[in-house]
Each structure stands twice: as structure tokens, then as C-alpha cells.
Amino acid sequence: MEKKTGKRRETERKADGRISVDMLKALLCAYIMTGILLLILTLLLYKAGLSEENINAGIILTYVISTFSGGFVIGKLIGVKKFLWGLLLGVLYFVLLILISLGIYHSLQSDVVNLVTTFLLCAGGGMLGGMIS
């Protein structure tokens, strides 16, 4: 009987369809982090009376930290090609963000430049988290 290496065993495990479960876990982690960070930002707005520029910076930071944490989790769970899985997580995070926005407002509330910037921040944050994991 042939002994399997760690990478090979992990690849076979992931081929069983568990990748989608791992991706959902990582996305859930990213959105939980988003909720926590937005709650903190809301409390800072209420208590400190932050300016619009500070709120926008906080939202951008929330995107990056959330996708970074999700990319880190997916990188740890998958174990191979971590930066690609982190990138995919960032893209899926952005797509869900757009779908939620469309569901709530029935239109996009920002221009193309802001959408592209948000996409790059989400994709980059996820990829960085995957690389660090």
C-alpha cells in the first residue's frame, strides 16, 4: 500500500467537494468581520462625530481587513495556491456586496470609479490574506 504525501492527501480531500464548504466558511468569517468593524465604525460616528472623509476611510479599511481575514482563513483551509483562493474570496466578497446593494437599493449607489476601486481593494485584500496564511 502506497503512503500518501500531505499535499496529495489534501488535494484529494478538496476534490471531494469540500472546497465550496471551505469557501463559505471563509466568506462567513469575512462578513462577520465586516459586521463587527461596521458596528465599531457606527459607535465611533455616534460618540466622536466623525467626518465624512473619516467614515469613507473606515469603510475602505473595513473592506480590506474583512477580505484579508477571509483570504487568510481560506488560505489556511485549502493549503495550496493560497493567493489564488484569497483572490477568489475577494472577488466573491465583492460580488455578494454588489448583490446585497442591488437587493436593498435596486440600483448601484456609486459610480464606476468607486466600484472598480472597491473591487481592487476586495480582491487585493483577499489575495494578501491568502499569501500571508
Secondary structure, DSSP 8 states (H G I E B T S, - for coil): -----HHHHHHHHIIIIIHHHHHHHHHHHHHHHHHHHHHHHHHHHHHH---HHHHHHHHHHHHHHHHHHHHHHHHHHH-SSHHHHHHHHHHHHHHHHHHHHHHHHSS--S-HHHHHHHHHHHHHHHHHHHHH-
